[in-house]
């Protein structure tokens, strides 16, 4: 699953090259929430946990970029800080 989630972040980064922030924001925000829920509720090894937290951080960064592109600056700031 960690491999798939890491790949999904790459896909979403590429999608950001072609889809505007206003259109992409709901999708990336939803996916970030789902992955955060998974990390909060699942059991995994320490190594997998580090990978998943990296996915959350990278996706939070992307959500922040997309929110900023969409003019949603307060949400961008909130997501950036949450990804730390």
C-alpha positions in Angstrom: 0.0 0.0 0.0 2.9 2.4 0.8 4.2 1.9 -2.8 0.7 2.7 -4.2 0.4 5.8 -2.1 3.8 7.1 -3.0 3.0 6.5 -6.7 -0.3 8.4 -6.2 1.5 11.5 -4.9 3.6 11.4 -8.1 0.5 11.1 -10.2 -1.2 14.0 -8.4 1.9 16.2 -8.9 1.8 15.5 -12.6 -1.9 16.2 -12.7 -1.2 19.6 -11.1 0.7 20.5 -14.3 -2.5 20.2 -16.3 -5.4 21.0 -14.0 -6.0 24.3 -12.4 -5.9 24.7 -8.6 -9.6 25.4 -8.2 -10.5 22.2 -10.0 -7.8 20.1 -8.4 -8.1 21.3 -4.8 -11.1 19.2 -3.8 -9.5 16.0 -5.1 -6.1 16.5 -3.4 -7.7 17.7 -0.2 -9.9 14.6 -0.1 -7.0 12.3 -0.7 -4.9 13.9 2.0 -7.7 13.4 4.5 -8.2 9.8 3.5 -4.4 9.1 3.9 -4.3 10.9 7.2 -7.2 8.8 8.4 -5.4 5.6 7.3 -2.2 6.6 9.1 -4.2 7.5 12.3 -6.1 4.2 12.4 -3.9 1.5 10.8 -1.1 -0.7 12.2 2.2 -0.8 10.5 5.9 -1.2 11.1 8.1 1.7 11.9 9.7 1.6 8.4 6.3 1.7 6.7 5.1 4.4 9.1 8.0 6.6 8.1 7.1 6.1 4.4 3.4 6.9 5.1 4.2 10.0 7.0 6.5 11.1 4.2 3.5 10.6 1.8 1.3 12.7 4.1 3.9 15.5 4.2 4.4 15.5 0.5 0.7 15.4 -0.2 0.2 18.2 2.3 2.8 20.3 0.4 0.9 19.6 -2.8 -2.4 20.5 -1.3 -0.9 23.7 0.0 0.4 24.6 -3.5 -2.9 23.8 -5.1 -4.8 25.8 -2.5 -2.5 28.7 -3.0 -3.0 28.5 -6.8 -6.7 28.5 -6.2 -6.5 31.7 -4.1 -7.3 29.8 -0.9 -4.3 31.2 1.1 -5.6 30.6 4.6 -6.3 26.9 3.7 -2.8 26.7 2.1 -1.2 28.0 5.3 -3.2 25.6 7.4 -2.3 22.6 5.3 1.4 23.6 5.1 1.6 23.8 8.9 -0.3 20.5 9.3 2.1 18.7 7.0 5.0 19.6 9.2 
